[in-house]
Structure formats: C-alpha cells, structure tokens
Amino acid sequence: MPPAFTLAVGPVKKPVVTSTAKLWQQIRSGRKLTLIAGPCVIESEALCRKVARQMRDTCRRLGVNYVFKASYDKANRTSGKSFRGPGLDEGLKILSRIREEFGVPILTDVHSESQAYVAGEVVDILQIPAFLCRQTDLIDAAVSTGQIVNIKKGQFLSPAEMTQVVKKANEAGGEKLMLTERGTTFGYNNLVSDMRSIAIMKRLGYPIVFDATHSVQLPGGGGDKSSGQREFAPLLARCAITAGADAIFVETHPNPDQALSDGPNMIPLKEMPALIKSLLKIRAAVR
C-alpha cells in the first residue's frame, strides 16, 4: 500500500495521449519498433523540449513508437559532487509538461518505494535501475501503480537470473513488464554485451529492450565519473535488432560533450534519424 504521506509535485494535468493499456498493447504486439530516447538527466526544461520535439517528429515520420525518457535524479553518480538533476518535485513537473505539450509517453527511473508511488501518477513507464533490479520492495511498489514497469538487468546478473526478478514482479501483481539488457561487467571499468541475453530473456514472455548507450559505458573509467564509447552504440543497437530486441533505449543530446551526465555514451541528436532508419531496415530484413 502507498505510504500515508505524499510528496508534493503540484497539480498534474494528464494530457490526452496514448493510454497505458494502449501503449502496452503497442509495445507488446511488436508490430512497430519502440524507441525509448531522451537525455540522461533533466538538465533543463528547454533541453527536454528540444529533444522531445525532434524525436517525436522523427519517430512519427518513420512509423516508430516513441517514448521520451529523462531522469529527475541520477542517484548513483560516481562522485557525490556530480550533477544529479532537479529532484523529484521539479523533475516530475517538467516531465508532466513534456507529456502534455508533445503528447508522448514518458519513462523515468525510480529509486525508492515512495518515489514509485508518486512518479506513477505522472509517467507512463517506471524504470527500475540495473543496480536496484533485485530490490523486492521497490519492484512491489512499482508494479502496484498499475503502470508499465521496465526492469533493467543488473550488470552483475546473468540473463537467466532475471527469471527470479520477473517472479517477484508477477507475485506482486505485475503483468505489464519490460526487461532491459544493458551490458554485463567485464573486468574493471568495462561492460560486454552478450546478444544471447536477448533470446534468453525473451523466454520469460515479456518485451525485451536493448540499452545501446549504457552498454558502451566504461563505469568509473573517467576517475570521478564514468566514461564511454559512444561510437559503438549504433553498432550494438543494430546487433540487438538482429538478435530480436523489441525496443531500443538510447540517450541522446544536442551536444553530448557538454552534457552533465553520461555524455561519452550519448548519441548526438542530429544523428538519430539516420540511426533509426538503419534499425528499421535491419528489422524489416530479419522479421
């Protein structure tokens, strides 16, 4: 049950956009590619508006299901001095306005049960970060909202171990689930993407997302921050489509080198149309 207290986010006006049920049907059917894309963190409302507008228009033109993503709080930054975002209250206000203005579904991360209850009143998809994918109480809270829940596979887990994560969600009443592959720890400051993971997790019966940008992250590789190899993100995204991924997760920014979080992993916004076109060509060839 939700806690007795509430966190103020101000009046939230739900726009006339795709309902959760319809959105889930679109994602689950797989008739169209689903793209989850946006900046890593809410740096400003202006940035979110710029990315949402361009990505919405591009995806509409190319026939792709689009979900805007951005985090109100990056709670696991390498350094405590790094930028984390505007916080829950202001962040959800911004996400609500993006949803209303552009008519796009919204995904954001939650890090605690109380955040799940509040964010679930604003966004369409709650995302459980990879580091927290086995937190039973957080899973229970997220699925109890009735929204779609995207659970990222921990870097420390094999794909088969996600079976127990899914069981937790099912036992709590969760039916609208997505599972995300985002790379596996490979020694120090490195990740490797095993495309077999997509096929293995698909056996669990839920849509599989491939996170192309965090899969090229070099955790802690920048000393007081993570580094990354964004040049390989498009390559891995194309491989994931070939392997059967239902959706692609990409972080994008007009100027990644100036981004306040995960810049080395993010794909420049101007390069997104070409990437999406290449994904669609591959998807058409393998289906």
N, C-alpha and C positions, 0 to 999 in steps of 0.2 A: 504493500500500500504506500502511496505517496506520503512524505513526512507532513507533520502538522503545519510546518511553516512553508512560506513561499518566498521565492526570490523575485524581487520586482523587476520587470522588464518593460514596464509601460504598456499602454494599450496596444494590442496586437490585432491588426486587421488582416484576416485571411483573404487573399485575392481569389478571383475565380480562375484557378489554374487546375491542372490535372489532379484529380482526387488521388488519395493514397491507393485506393483499390485499383483505379485505372492505371496509375503509374506502375504498381506491382504487376499488373497484367501485361503491360508493355514490356517490362524488363523480363518477366518470367517467360513470355512467349518466344523471345529471341528473334522475332520477325525483323526487327531493326537493331542495328548496333546501338548500344547505350554508351555514351561518353560522359564521364564524371570529370569535370575540369574547372579549374579556377586557381587563384593564388594560394600559396601555402597558408598564409595568415592574413587576416584583415589588417592591412597597413593603413587604409583609409577607405572611406565610402566611395570616393572618386575612383580609386583603383578597381574596386569591386564592380562598380557600374560600367566602367570601360571594358573589363574582361567579360562580364555577363552579357553585355550588348553584342559584342563581337562574336562570342561563342554561340549565343542563341541564334543570331542571324546566319552564321556559317552552318550550324547544325540543321536549321530549318531548310536551308537551301540544298543541303546534301542528303536530307532524309534520315537524320540521326536523332535518337532520343537523347536529349541533353539535360544534365543535372549540374547545377552550379555548386561548387564546393569552396569553402574557406573556413578557417579555424578562428574562433574568438580568443583562444588561449592555447599557446604551444607550451604545454606544461612539462615537457621533457627535454627542453633545450640542454645542450652540453654544458653551457655556462649559465650560472644564475644571473649574470649581467646581460644576457641576450634579450632581445625584444621578444615579448610573448604575445602581444596583441592587446585589443581594447578591453578584454574581460567579458564575462558572461552577459552582464546587463546591457552595455553599449553594443556589444557584438551581435546579440540577438535582435536588437532594434535595427541594426544595419541589414542583417540577413532578411528580416521581415520586409524591409523596404525594397530590397533587391527582388524578393519573391513577388511583391505586389507590382512593382514597376515593370518588370520584364516577363512576368508570367511563367517563371521557370521553377521547377522543384529545387529544393535546397538540401544539401548534405553538410553536416558538421560533426566534429568529434565531441564526445562527452567523456569525462574523466571520473565522475562520481555519480552515485545514485541520485542525489538531489539535482545535479545538472541534467541528468537524463529526463527527469520529470518535467523540468522547466523547458528545456530545449524541445522536447517532444510536442509542446504546444505551439511551436513556431515553425520547425523544419519538417521536411518530409522523410528524410533518412537520417537516422542516428548512426554514427560510426564509432565502433569500439577500437581504439588504437591497438596496434600489434602488441605493445608491451603489456596491455591490460586484457588480452583476449581470454585469459583463464579466470578472470575475476567474477566469481559466481554472482555476487550481489549486484554488480554493475550490469551483467547480462540480464539478470532477472528484472532489474528496473527498466532497462532499455526496451525489452520486449513487452513489458506491461503497459507501455504507452500506446501500443497498437500501431505504431509506425513501422516502416521498414527498418531493419537493423543490418548494417554492414559490419561484419566482424573480420578484422584483418588477422591473418595468420601470423603468429609471433615469429620473429626471426630465429627463435630458439626451438621451434617446433617442426616436426615432420608433417607433411600433409595428412598422413593417416591419423595423427593425434588430434586433428580438428574434429574427428568423429565425436570425441567426448565433449568438446565445446558445443557442437550442434545439439547433442543430447541435453546438455544443460539448458540451452535455449528452448528446446522442444518441451522439456519438463516444466518450464516456466510459462508455457503457452505460446511461445514464439513460432510463428509459421511463415512470416514474411522475412526471410533471411537471405543475405548475400554473403559470400565468402571471398576474401581478397588474398591473393598471392602477392607478396611484396619483397621476396628475396629471403635467403637464409644465410645466417652468419657463416663466414668462410675465413677462418683465421682472425687476425686483428684488422680492424678498420676496413672491412670488406664484406660484400654480400655476393652471393651467386644465385642466379635464377634457374631452377630446375623445372623445365616445362612439363615434366611428368606430373608435377604437383597439380596442374590444372585438371588433367584427366582423373587423377586420384580423388580430388575434392569434388569433382562433378558427380562421382558415385553417390555422394550424400544427398543429391537431388535438389540442389539449390544453384542459382546463377553464380557463376564464378567471374570475379573481377580481377584484372591484372593491373597492378600499380606500377606503371612504367617508370615513374620518376623516383620513387623511393627505392626501387630495385637497383638503381645506379648510384645510390648514396654510398659514401665512404664514411661510416659512423665515427665521429670523433677524429676524422682524418685531417681536420684543419686546426688541431690543437685545442682551442677553446670553442670550436664549432665543428660541425660535420662538413665534409667536402663532398664532391660528387663528380660524375662523368656524364653530363647531360647529352653528350654526343651519341651515347649508346641507348638512350631512352627510346627513340623511334625504332631502332633495330629490335629491341626487346618487345615493344608493343606489337610489331609485325609478327614476330615469332609467336607471341601469345595468341593472336588471332588464328594463326595456323594451327595452334595446339587446341583450339576450341573455346577460348575465353568468350564469355557472353558480353562483357563490358570492359572498357579500358578506363583507368583512372590516370589522369595527367595533371600535374601542376604546371601552370603557365603564367607568364608575367611579361609585360611590355619590355622590360629591361631586367632580365634575371641577375645580371651582375650588380645591380643596385638594390635587389630585393633584400628585405630584412630577415628572411628565413628561407633556408634551403635553395638559395639562388643557384648553386652549382648543379642542382638536379633539374631545374625547371626548363621547360622548352619555351623559347621566345614566342610571344603571342602571334607575331606575324608568320611564324612557320606552322601554325596549327592547321590551316586549311589544307596545305599540301600533305601533312601527316594523315589527316582524316581521309583524304581521297585515297591515299595508298592503303590504308586499313580497309576501306570499303572494297577496293579492287581485290585484295587478298581474300577478304571474307567471301566475296562472290565466287572466287575461284575454288575455294575449299568446301563450300556448302553443297 
